[in-house]
Amino acid sequence: MNIVIIGVALTFEIKATGRAVPQRRVSNEELAQKIDTSDEWIWSHTGIKARHIADAETASSDLGVKAAWNALEMAVERGAYAEKTVEELAFTLDMIIVATTTPDFYGCPSTACLIQNKLGAKNAGAMDISAACSGFIYGLETAAGLLSAGKGRKRCLVIGCEILSRFIDWNDRGTCVLFGDGAGAVLLEKTDAPREGAERRGLLRTLLRADGAGSKNLIIKKGGSRNAYRAGDVFEFAPLIEMNGHAVYNFAVHAVTEIIKDLLEAERLTVDELRWIVPHQANARIVQAATKRLGFPREKFFLNIDEYANTSAASIPIALDELNREGHLKKGDIILCVGFGAGLTYGGNLIVW
Ligand code: ACO
């Protein structure tokens, strides 16, 4: 369906998508050989069948670069940039935004700068976004703002990349079964100033919300200025994600429901006008509970958590890339992405594909 926007700038269109997941696939059955769990428990409580885990040499930026390259290749292969090679396209990027909870380094340098260098994107600014699993939602809106505000800025990569396997307690069966590693990327191109009645593609509306009162429910306590490493410290445990699963679950169901309702209401859209709802892939039961509350058909929601588990900021761009490559997205389709995560943060993007 093509929607006609009158006098409203949608700022950018998504030219291409990409993803990268580690080759190593760890099934529930394999996990059950190492910890006290079972395929039956994980599947019935989360909808997860497997996750992909990076080798010891791979950091978040490595997966981020691969996903970005994959998106640039798609743009070149599909003829979006006549005569350009992937390297030349990278050289024309104006901005790289990276959403990650698991940066290569804490504090500095940003993972975005490492990716900028590896891509050879010498003309691009680069920065990280810290909004955990909502990072891609925040990143897309940040990109829209930068593209519309910056004179001469027209091409931007938004990447979500994570190596969560290094920050989970593999002895805590309540959390370790939930997470995986991966990266996804989208290439954005600024659109021209809108003409009256013209068909537009891009970001229709974004909602960004947070509930900092819930910050303790999903937290890595050690390593920041609150609880810095000091010379001579001896650690019994590495700094790992600590999660209050029940609190996060309740928050997530509420967040997904609220964002979907508010976005549809704000744009006066019905669920029938949406091609897809792409939720952050944290737990299929969260999506099922939200679906029930909303009274929407289950088929509207795209889920691939069975294969990747929760890849935090990477989960939505990985899902978009799967949909795109498998031919499930057409020009003009309306997609609602909804995210939630540590912070606590939540939000959603309404995108016209
Ligand atoms: N295998 C087998 N048994 C398990 C496992 C496991 N992997 N994990 C927990 N159990 C057991 C518990 O010990 C408990 O046993 P008990 O009754 O004998 O005490 C039983 O299963 C039930 O445990 P609950 O914690 O009540 O299980 P619940 O149904 O609530 O599911 C879960 C737990 C999956 C963690 C759920 O709370 C959840 O999904 N929360 C949201 C988590 C989330 O999405 N986090 C990330 C969001 S934001 C981001 O992406 C960073």
Boltz pocket constraint, residues with backbone or C-beta under 6 A from the ligand:
constraints:
  - pocket:
      binder: B
      contacts: [[A, 36], [A, 37], [A, 38], [A, 41], [A, 42], [A, 45], [A, 46], [A, 132], [A, 133], [A, 173], [A, 174], [A, 175], [A, 177], [A, 178], [A, 218], [A, 243], [A, 244], [A, 245], [A, 246], [A, 248], [A, 249], [A, 252], [A, 281], [A, 282], [A, 283], [A, 310], [A, 312], [A, 340], [A, 341], [A, 342]]
      max_distance: 6.0
